[in-house]
Amino acid sequence: MEPVYVKAVELLSRNEPSVLATILRLTGSGPRGAGTRFLILKDGSYVGTIGGGLLEARVLEAARKAFEAQSPVRLALSLMGKDVAETDMICGGDVDVFLEPLFAENQDQVRGFKRILDIQKRGGSGLLATVVQVDRWQKDSVPRVLALTGGEVIGSLPGMKGLQEELAKQLPVWLKEKEPRLVAARDDLGGLVELFVEPILSDPVLYIFGGGHVSAQIIPLASRVGFKVEVIDDRPEFADPAKFPDAAKVHHYPFQSVLEKLPVDESSYLVIVTRGHIHDKTVLEQCLRTKAKYIGMIGSRRKKAMIYEKLLEEGFTTSDLDRVHAPIGLDIGAETPEEIAVSIVAELIQVRAGKG
């Protein structure tokens, strides 16, 4: 989950002020792209980054103004010429940043951020649309709406009913494109309004090691419940994207040192379903050196015991092995590849929801 939202909700629950900075637009090159967030606390500390250097310093300075005025600030900065003279920023380009003070009094704002965290944790999607014109903001009425794919709407855009309806219509298209954007539109009286519209998606990466029959059943199920699936196999005929149309990526890598080629982090899910004990052990010992959220390995209890014995001899601890879900999947009596896939994906959902 995005740490900026986690911290924002924590502060709002304690009624502590903070300022949320968002990059709205970037032309040319820059250290971070549109949609990057940065949360500044009252004491000057912060969560996240928008690139460091002069840009971050200017944002921190603007945040002090937002705290004092209790109203948003819009900052434009050129990352070239005199704005970055005698600094370490050499990216070049122009950046537009919107800073908004967060108010615990605005319950729609609190509910919206909590729902975003819920989407990131459990799955789902929506569009977050924020008016980024300072003169349209009031402390007790934040012009922002979170439109969810199920039809639920959190927040409102005062005086922009038609625009809000248009956002709902465009939701499937913009979700598919997955890119945040600045949108210029008209309110109900014909006045010009500028919004920052961004997709809110659940996108935990599920790495599946092995491209066999079970993988072929896991991939479409996992994709439909919000996982971004990447498949890895060491055989070119099994590392074929045409075999797995629901996978985001398919890699042809040898299993030896395969984790060196993948950006696995604490939000990653790792499923080991290779074609044999040797390959399973090769992948598992690498997985145990990561901070992955989930590690699961297919196979019988006998196979598990054999592999665990070898890993303990090689220096892994019982605590290391306790991280592994093996035999993989919930115990539902699954036997066929289809049933096994259901049990595995159900366990992935359980862990993602914090229930496992």
N, C-alpha and C positions, 0 to 999 in steps of 0.2 A: 504494500500500500504506500501511496505517496506520503512521505514524512511531513510535508508541509501541511496537508489536510489533517493528519493525525494531531499535530501540535496545535493547529488552529482550533479544532474541536475541543481539545484539552483546555486551552486557554478560555474559550467561550464558556465552557462548563463552570469555570472558576470566576467568571465575570472579569477576567483580566484583559486589558486592551492589547491589540496587536495591529500591524498593518501588513496587508497582503499585496505584494508587488508582482505584476504579471507582464511579461514581454508581449506586447500586442503586435508589433510589426518589426521586421528586420529586413533592410535592403542591403545588398552587398553581402559581405561576410561578417560574421560576428562570433563571439564565444558561445552563445546559446541561441536557440531558435524561438519562434513565436510559441506562446503557451508555457514557457518556462516560468516557474514560480519561486518566490523568495518571501519568507515570512519574517518580519522584523518585530522584535519584542520591545517593550517600553524601555528596558535597560540598555538597548542598543545591540543586544545579542540577536542572532538570527538562525533560521533553519533553512537549508537549501543554499543554492548559489545561482547567480545569473552571469557568472563569468569572471568575477574578481576585478581587480584593477580599478580604473577610474569609473567605469560604469557602476560597479557595486558601491563605490564611495558616494557617487552622486545620488544613487537610490537611497542610501542610508540617510543622506542629508535631506532628501525630499520626504522621507518617512517622518522625520522630526516635525516637518511642517504639517503633515497629515495628522499626527498625534495632537499637535497644538490646536489646529483648526477643527479637528474632528470631522474632516471632510476630505474627499479624495483629491489626489494630485495627479496630473498627467505630465510626464517628463519626456522630452525629446532630446536626444543626444547624438551627435555625429562622432563616429569612431574613426575620424581622420582629421587631418589639418590641425587647427589650433586647439580643438577640444581634447586632443590626445598628445599634443606636443609635450616632449620631455616625460612621457609615461611609457609603461611597458606594453601598451595596447597597440598592436599593429594590424589588427584585423581589417579595418576599413569598413565603411558602411554606416547606415543610420539606424537607430533603434528608438522605439517608442514604448514607454513603460507606463502602466497605469497602477497607481497605488491607492488602495482603499482601506480605511480603518474598519475593523471588524467589531460589531456591536452585539453583545449578548442579548440586548433588548429586542433585536429583530429575530423573532422565532423562525421565520421562513429561511433566513440566512443559516441559522444553526441547523435546522432540519435538512436543508439542502446539502450542507457539507457532510452531515452524518450519512445521508443517503449516498453521496459519492463514495464514501468509505465503504459502505455496504456493497455497492456495485463492484468496487475493486476487490472486495473480499469474497463475495458470493457469486458474482456474475451479473449480467444485465448490461444495459446501455442507455444512454440518453444524450441530450444536447443541453449544454449550459450556455445561456445567452445573457450577457451583462452589458448594460448601457455604460459606455465609457466616456460620456460627456459630463464633465464635472457639474455643470449648472442644472442637470436633471436629477441630482442626488439630494436626498434628505436623510437625516440620521434615522428617522423612524420608518423610512420607506425606501429600501434598497431596490433599485430597478433591475432585478435579475430574475430569471426564470429557469428552472430545471425541468425540461420536458422529457419524460421517460417513455420508452418504447411501448409499455403497456397502456399508455394513455394518461397516466398520473402526471400532474403538474404541481410543482412546488414553487411558490413565489409568484410574482406578477410583474408586468410591464405597464405601469399606469399610463393611461391615455394611448395605449398601443395594442388594442384588442385585435385589430386586423393583422398587425405584424406578428403577434403571438400565434395566431391561427396559421399564418404562413410558415412560421418556424416548425410547427407541428407537421405540416405537409412536407417540408423539406427534410425532415428528420432522417428518413431512410437513406436519402441520397448523401447527405453530409456524413452520416455514420459510416457509410461505405467508403467514402473518400478519406476519412480518418484524419483530416487536417484542420487545425483551428484557422479562423479567418476573421478579418474585420469586415463588417457588413454595413453599408450605408443604405438606409431605408427611410420611409415616411411614417410619421405617427398618424393617429386618426384625424388630426386637423391639418395634415399636409406638411407639417414641420419636419425638417431633416433630423434624423437621429442615427447615431453610430453605435453599433454593438460589436462586442467580441463574442463570437460563437465558437464553441469548442466541443468536440465529441468527448463523452465520458464513457470509457470502455473498460471492461474487465479483460485484462490481457496477460494473465500469468502464462509463462512458457512451460510447456510439457515436452520434455525430451524423451523420446522413445528409442531405446537401443535395441535394434532388431527389426527387420522388415518382413516378418512372416505372417502367418494366418491370424494370430491373436492381435498383432499390431493393426492389421487391416480392419479389424472390428473395433478396436479402441479409438482409432483416429476420428471417424465421423461422430461417434458419441461424445468424445471429449471436446471436439470443435463446437458442437451444438450447445454445450453447457458453458462456453466461455473460455476454454483454454486455447492458446495459440500453440499448435502442435508442430514439432520438428522431429523428423525421423532420421535415424543414423543406421547405416548398415555398411559392412565392409565388402559386400558383393555388389558389383555394378548392376546386375540384373534385379537385385532387390532394392537398390537405392535409385529407383526409377520414379520420378515425380508423377508419371502417368498412372502408376499403380495406386497413388494416394492423393486424389484430387482435393481432399479436405485438409491436407497438411499445408502449413504455411511454407515450410521448407523441407527438402529432402537432401541429406548429405551422404556422400560416398567417402567415408573415412575408415581407416583401419581402427580396430578397437583399442589397440595399444596406443596410449597417450591421447586418446580421443578427447578427453576433458580439457586438454590444452587448446583445443580448437573451438570450444564453446563458451560463451559468456555466462556461465552458471553463477547464480547468486542466491541470496537467502529467500528469494521469491520463486525460485525454480522448482519444478517437479520432475523427478527422474524415474523412469520406468524401465526396468531391465528385463527384456523378453528376447534374448538372443537365442541362437540355435543350439547352445550346449553349455555344460558346466564351466569349461575353460574360459569361454568368452564372458560368461556371466561374472565369474570371479575377476577377470581382467577389468571389466567395467566397474564392478562394485568397489574394488579397492580404490579406484580413482574417485568414485562418487563420495566415498567416506571422507575424503580430504576436502570436500566442498562444504559450504554452508547451506546447501539446498534445503528447502522447506520439507520436501518429501523425497524419500528414496524407497522404491519398491522393487522386489525381485521375484520373478515367477519361479515355480518349482515346488517339489515335495519337501516335507520336513527332513527327509533323509538327505536330499541334495543340500538343503540349507545347513544341516549339521556338518556335512563334509566341507563345504566352502568356509563356514565359520571356523572350523578347526584349523584350516590352513591359514586364515587371516589372523587368528590369535597367535599362531606360531610366528607369524611375520611381524608381530608387534602391535597390532590393533587391540583395543581393549573391549571388554564386554559392554562398556558404555557406548563405544563407537557402534557396535553391532546392534545395540538396542534402538538405534535410529531407523533401522531398516524394517520395512513392512514385508515380512516373508513368513510363510507363503503370502504372496501379494493378493490384495482384494478382500472385500468383506466375505465372511463365511456364509454363503447362501446356497451351498451345494452345487456350485457351478461346475459343468463338465465340458460343454462344447466351447469353441472359441468365442462364439457370440455371448454365451452366458458368462464366461470368464471376463470378457470385456466389460459387461455390465457390472460385475463385482468390483473390477478395478476402478472404473470411472466413479462408481458410487463411493469408493474409499477416497478418491481424489476430492470429490465434493465434500465429503465429511471433514477431511483435513483442512480444506480451504475455508470451511465455515467455522473452524476452530472447535469442532466436536470430536476430533480423533486424536 
